[in-house]
Amino acid sequence: MKKLYTLKDLEAIHARGETLPDVSSAQLTPMARDFLRSKARTKGQRSATPAAAAAPAAAVGSIVPNDEYHWTPGSDPKSPADIQAFFASAPIERLKRRMCEIGRRMWEKGYTDGNGGNLTIRVGDNMVLCTPTLISKGFMLPEQMCLVDLEGKQLAGTYKRTSECMTHLAIMKRQPAAKACCHAHPPHATAFAVAKVTPPTCLIPEAEVFLGVIGSSRYQTPGTPENAAAVGEVAIDHQAVLMENHGVITWGKDLEDAYWKMENTDAYCQTVMLASTLGKELTPISAKQAKDLITLRKSLGMSDYRDQWKECELCDNGEFRPGYAAQAGSCAIPEKKGDCGCGCSGDSGVLPNPEAEKIVALITERIWQQMNGKA
């Protein structure tokens, strides 16, 4: 018969300073089992303490994530054999696996449907890794990645490159800081793109710091030179671009950075969308506070074309309607006409519609007649 240990038995053994018994072939009450687990955790923490204490203090908090790919200008391989060797090199194989990982994360977040979305990483003066066409981003393999030049010509890879890489390349040509691009169809941000609504600014500090202003490009057929040119121009000043009736494209110094911008964009659009349904005014932060966030953004190495703007121009969301009310003192709704000092007229930007006024007056008159039994 197996020996039974209760909590009281084990506490008594522990109090005498004796080694706790081997209970692998014994029976334990639930409380006795919890007691042994707690002692095992405590022992594990004590054994880890010396190693943790031995770590140098300088190592704590000294590493900032950075996966940016660096190359020596003018060092692109030229011959077919050298290009193939480069494409199969250890650093490039690591980036291929990274692209598969980010693609999987996009798919798990619901940002890509079917074979939607694509990724690119610049790896030379005239070389860019890109994802293949007609492959789900959630199930890509490293051997399916492609290598193209900045004109879209495929240099290596057995799978055909995505046609939409041309838009990524257009961004990289115009904006040297764009070392990686991420395109997807995240539902909330894409909803803004379909509705042709540019998300307002000055509502959430993190969005101001990590995204800046979200841009918007006019619709052009995906994969065409026209679409590449339209998006490329907007992306010069915007790290996140809503492509009308299509989706979203973001860029960064590395692929993780570009993907983070995608998450930031969809989360921000989702929050704004939900807040707009609550029947409350969406009050922005002050222009002075917005200026402080732009300064913080620049200190993190990100440029912002609003840096030279006057404070009254920063939080003017006059074109965003659902539930949004600009703060008193901004150009959209100044306390007094012209108070902001930037030369604006001081009105709210909402012009009366004479025809609408006539219709409202007619309906009001009809309702009044019915109430008085005259209709």
Secondary structure as UniProt FT lines:
FT   STRAND          4..5
FT   HELIX           7..15
FT   TURN            16..17
FT   TURN            24..25
FT   STRAND          27..28
FT   HELIX           30..54
FT   HELIX           57..59
FT   TURN            60..61
FT   TURN            73..74
FT   HELIX           80..87
FT   HELIX           90..108
FT   TURN            109..110
FT   TURN            114..115
FT   STRAND          118..124
FT   TURN            125..126
FT   STRAND          127..130
FT   TURN            133..134
FT   HELIX           137..139
FT   HELIX           142..144
FT   STRAND          146..148
FT   TURN            150..151
FT   STRAND          154..156
FT   TURN            163..164
FT   HELIX           165..174
FT   TURN            176..177
FT   STRAND          180..184
FT   HELIX           187..195
FT   HELIX           205..210
FT   STRAND          215..217
FT   TURN            222..223
FT   HELIX           225..234
FT   TURN            235..237
FT   STRAND          240..243
FT   TURN            244..246
FT   STRAND          247..252
FT   HELIX           255..275
FT   TURN            276..279
FT   HELIX           287..299
FT   TURN            300..301
FT   HELIX           305..308
FT   HELIX           311..314
FT   TURN            318..319
FT   TURN            322..323
FT   TURN            328..329
FT   TURN            337..340
FT   HELIX           354..371
FT   TURN            372..373
//
